[in-house]
Amino acid sequence: MESKLRDTICILKNNNEIIDDNHNRCEVLSHFQLSTFNLQLKMRIILSGGGTGGHIYPAVAVAEALERRLGDDVELLFVGAKGKMEMEKIPALGYRIVGLPVAGLQRRFDLKNLLVPLKAAQSLRLARKVIRDFGADVVVGFGGYASAPVLRAAQSMGIPTVIQEQNSYAGLTNKMLGRRARAVCTAWEGMERFFPADRITMTGNPLRGAFNYELRITNYELLKKEALEYFGLTAGLPTLLVVGGSLGCRTFNEMMKRAVADGSLANVQVIWQTGKYYAAEMDNYELGITNYDKEHIWRGAFIDRMDLAYAAADLVISRSGANTVSELSLIGKATLFVPSPAVAEDHQTKNAMALVTRRAAAICPDAEAVEKAIPQALELLNDPEKLKTLSKNIKEMAIENSADLIAEIIIRNS
């Protein structure tokens, strides 16, 4: 931003005449007009990342923080991959987005892989044009192959870049381009394995402003009575929250069906989020069994009040995506992680293990979860001291105001 000001207003001489670099005389401006002109030079920032919510929503959280910090003095543009979820989600939140034809390599044999280099070259060309036309001061990447062309283009054009890595094991795009970034924002210790140590700042993972604030200020103990009433549960019984994301998780649903069938949930109560994808299947399942304990099991495709679900729960069974880990850390909730095996470089296992090694969480492999996760959860629920330790240690790993920290780093490096 400072270089843009220097290039635009080069020299102020006698009587407020503006002289450009070629010593051509420009119009005479008053001090008031000059000040107004300076104020109209907005900071222009490109935010790029996508493919999954884990890359999209951190970018949105930072966009919100930049707007809080700079107000009308910032203009934002998102860049994503054509046909991916960001092209729908970002405009729905009120932001502009440009789609590039970039595509990722399929991990199995697929003829579409033959088009990947062609699409990469085309995307790089288009990214340069987007950067020039927008007049970007800085480009920020949030991971995923969608961010690769615009980051690489910016670095080749001398535009500052900043990278935000959500996971404890850096993704391929961020690893490749992080060495030339001005700054790298991470959520985990030990990330100098992937990035230059002098450019790393541990900021945590950004959560969207309102949700981040609500998570931090809520007194979950005071809210517990209301939470139990909301889900129709009983005070005094240990409460387990099983949550597999908005679409759902087959492993978790099969795990719960097994536990219902063998009666192992007799002394606990459960909030069971089955996911929208499995809604009809799970409705049919409930109609077809006779030993389903509706009094002590709340089941739904989606949970509208996650604050109440967290407040009610003594223990959570969850996947270990970066944003989920950040939420659970902020509220200090004891958790049994079942990492998804269907993610790049098994990063969910690495995320979970980063907490397990600090006695901040428990873990059960997905391949064993249907049989073993509920018995492991019941053992934890019967050990209040263990739950307290997990809660205390995961809370100590939380970083508050991550989005604002990242916004400040972006501004400083523009």
N, C-alpha and C positions, 0 to 999 in steps of 0.2 A: 504493500500500500504506500509506504514512504517513497519507494522508487517511482511509483506512478505520479505522486505529487511533484517529485523533482523533475520528471520528464515533462509534466504539463505546465508547471509554473517554474521556469528556469531561473530567471534573474529579474529582480524588481529594482528598477533604476528610477532616477529623477521623476518627480511628479507622478509616481505610480505607473510608469509605462512598463509593459511587459515585453521583454526581449527574448525571443526564442533562441534555440541553439545555433541557428543560422544567422543570428543578429538581425532578423527581420522585425520591424517595429509592429507591435500589435496594438489593440485599442487600449485607451487609458481607462483604468478602473479605480474607483474609490476604495478606501479601506473596507467600507461596508460591503461593496460588491465583491471584493476579493475574498472576504471572510465567507460570504454566502457561497461563492464558487467552490471554495475548499470544502464546505459542509456538504455540497452536493456530490462529491466524489465518494460513492459508496464502495465499501469493501465487497468484492465479488468472490464468492466461494463455491467451488464445486464439491459435492459430496457423492461418493460412488461406492456401491456395494449392493449385493442382492442375491437372489436365488432362494434364500430362506429368510424367515423372520429374524433369525439370529444375526444376520448382517443388516437387515433393513431397519429394524427398530432402534438399534444403537445409533444409526445415522440420523434417524428422526429425532431421537432424544438430544443429540448434539445440535441439530438444526434449531430446535426449540431453545436451547441454551444460548446459541448465538443470537437469536432474535431477542431474548431477554436482555442480553448484554449490550447489543448494538442497536436495537430498535430499527428505525427506518434507515440507518446507515449501513445496512448489509443487504445484499441481494444473493439469494441462494439458488443453485441449480443442481438437481440430482441427475446422475447418469447411471443407467442400468442396462440390462440385457433385454432385447426385444423378446416378447412372449413370456417373460418370467413375472413372478408375482409382484415385483416392485412396480411394474408398469401399471398395475391396478391400484395397489395399496398407497403409493406415494401421492398420486393426484387426488385420491379420496381424502387425504389429510391436508389438501390445499397447497401442495408444492408442485413446481414445474419439474418435469423429468424428460430426458432425452434417452431413447433406446438405441443401443448399438447391436449389430448382428452377431456379436461375439457368442461363442459356444464352448462348452467344456468338453473334455475328453470323456467318453464313456469308459467305465472300468472293465466292461466286457467287450468282446469283439462286436463292432458295429460299423457298417459302411459309412455312417454319418461322421465318423472320426476322420475320414479322408477330407472332409470339408473344413475341418477345424483350422488348419493353417491359412486357408483362403479367407475365412471369416475373421481370423485374427488380424491379418494384414489390412483388410477392409475396415475393420473397427479402429485400428490404429490411425488410419488416414482420417476417418470421420472424427475421432477423438481430438486430433490436432485442430480440425476446423471448429469443433464445438468450443474448445479452449480459446481460440483466437476470436471467434465471434462473440463469445460471452465476456472476454477480457478478464479471465480469471486471475486473481491475485494469489490464490493457493488452491491446491487440490487435495482432498482428504479421502483416503481409501479405508473401507471398513471390511475388506476381505471378500472372498468369492471371486470367481473368474470374471465377473462383470466389471470389477474395478481395475483389472489388469491393463486394458488398453489406455484408459484415461490417465492412470498413474504413470505408465511408461511414456506416453506422449508428453505429459507435463515435465517429466524429468529431462527428456531430450530437448525441450524448449527452454529449459532454465527456470521453469515455474516451480516454486517451493511445493513440496509435498509432505503431508503428515499421514501416518498410518495408525489405525486403531486395531489392535489384535485382541479378540475376546477370549480366546482359549489358552490353556496352559501349554499346548503344543501348536506352534504357529502354522497357519495354513500356507499352502504352496505359493499363492500370489503374494502374500505379505512377506514371506521369506525371500522371494526373488527380488522384490522391489524395496524392501526395508533398508537395505544397505545404502541406498542413495536418498533416503528420506531425510528431511530436516529433523523430524522428531518421530518417535514411536511411542504410542500410549498403550500400556499393557495392564492386565488385571492380575498377574501372577508373578511371583518371584522366580529368578533363574532364567529369565527370557534373554539374557545375554548369549545363550546358546544359539539364538537365531538372529539377533540384531546387535549392532554396535552398542556397547554398554553406555557410551557417553551420550547417546541419543534417546535412551529409554527413560520414560517417566511412568511410574506405577500409579495409574489413575483409577483403576477399577473399571467395571463395565457400566456404561451409561444406561440408566433406565429413564423412561419418559417422565417429564417433570412432575405431573400430578401424582402418578403412581409412586414414584420415588419418595415424594414428600409424605404421602399417606402411609407408606410402609414404615417410614422412620418415626413418625409422630404417634402412631397408634399404640396405645397401652393394651397389649393383647390379653393380659391377665384380667383387666377390667372388662374387656369386650367378650370374654369367654362365655358368660352367662347368656348374653344376647345371641352369641353364635350358636350355642347348643339349642336354644329355643328356635332359632331360624331353621336349623336342619332337623328339628324334631327329635333331638337326642337327649340323653339322660345325664344329669350332673353326677359326677363321682365315678363314672366308668372311663377307663382309658380310651382315648379316641385316636384312630388311625386315619390319615388322609392319604388316599391313593389317587394320584393325578398324573395322567399321561399326555397332557397337552390337549389343545382344542380339538384336534382330529381324533385323538385317542391312541391307545397302545394295545395291540393284541396280547402281548405278553402279560400285561397287567390284568386284562380282562380274563384271560385263561387262569391266571394265578388266583384271582378272586373267585371264579367259578369253582375251582378245586377246593378252596378254603370253605366256601359255603357248603359244598357237598360233604366234606369230611367233618363238619361241625367244629372246626378249630377256632372259630370266631366267637365262641359262646360267651367269653368273659370280656369282650371288647366291643366297641361300636366303630363304624366305618363310614367315612364320607368317600364315596367311590365315583369318580368322574370317568365315564366310559368313553367319551369322545363322540363328536358328531358323526364320524365315519361309521361307527358301530351302533348308532342309536337304534335302528330298527332291529338289528340282530339281538341286541341286549334286551329290548322290550319283549321279543318272542321268547328269549331265554327265561325271563322272569315269569312269564305266563305258564311256562312248561314245567316248573318245579314246585314242590310242595313244602320244602323246608327252608324257604327264603324268609329271613327274619327282618320284616319291614320296620319293626320297632327300633332295631339297632343298626340298620344299614340304610343310609341315604344314598340313592343312586341317581345320577343324572348325566346327560350327554355333555352338559356344560355347566360350569359354576359361575354364576353372575357376581357373587360376592366373595372374591378370593380373600379379602381381608377377614371375613367371618370364618372362612374355611381354615385359614392359618391360625386364627384365634382359638378355634375349637380343638385343633389337632395337638396331641402330645408328641406325635411322630409323623413324619411325612415319608411316603415312598414315591420317588420321582426319578425321571431321567436326569441327566447331568449336563444339559446344555449350558452354555456360558451365562445366558441371561437368567435362567432358572436358579443357577448357583448364586448369582448376585442377589436375587430376590431373597432367597433363603438365608443368605449371610446377613443381609440388612435386618431381618427380623429375628435372627438368632434361633432358628428352628431346627431341632434335632431331625436328622434326615438319614434314611437308608436309600442310597443311590443305586439304581439299576441302569447302567449306561447303555445307550442304544448302540448296537453293533453296526448299524447301517449308516455310519457317518465317516467322512474322510479321515484317514490316518488314526482311526479309533480315538479321536480327541475327547469324546465324552468319558472314556475310561481314564484318560490322563487327567482330565478336570477333576473327576471324583477322587483319584488317588492323591492328588495334590492336597486334598482335605483329609483323606483317611490317614496319611502319614503324619498329620498334625493332630490326630485324635479329634477331628472336627466333623467327621461323618463316618457312616458305615457303608459298605458296598456289597452288592450281590451281583455276580455276572448274569447277563440276560439269559444265557443258555441254562442256567440253574434256577432262575427266578420263579418259574411256575411251581416248582416243587419246594424250593427252600426259602424264598423271600418272606412269606408270611410267618413261618416258624422263627426266622431270624428277627422279624419285627416284633413278634410276641415276646421273645426273650428280652429285647430292648425295653418294651413297655413294662415288663416286670422288674426293671432295674432303674428306679428313679435317679440314682446317683449317676449312672451312665448317661441317662438322658440329659441331666444337668451339665455334665462335662461336654457332651457333644454340642449342646446349645451355647454354652459359654465360649467354646473354642471357635465355632463357626462365626459367631458374632464378632469375635476379635479380628477376623479376616475381612470384614466388611470395610469398604471405602465409600463414604458418603459424598454426595455432590459430584459424582464422577463426570457427568455431562458438563458441568460448569468448569471443572478442571481442564477437560479436553478443549472446550471452547477457548479458554484463556491461552492454551498452548498453540492453537490454530492462529489466533490473532497475533500472538507474539512472533510466529514464524511466517507470517504473510509478507 
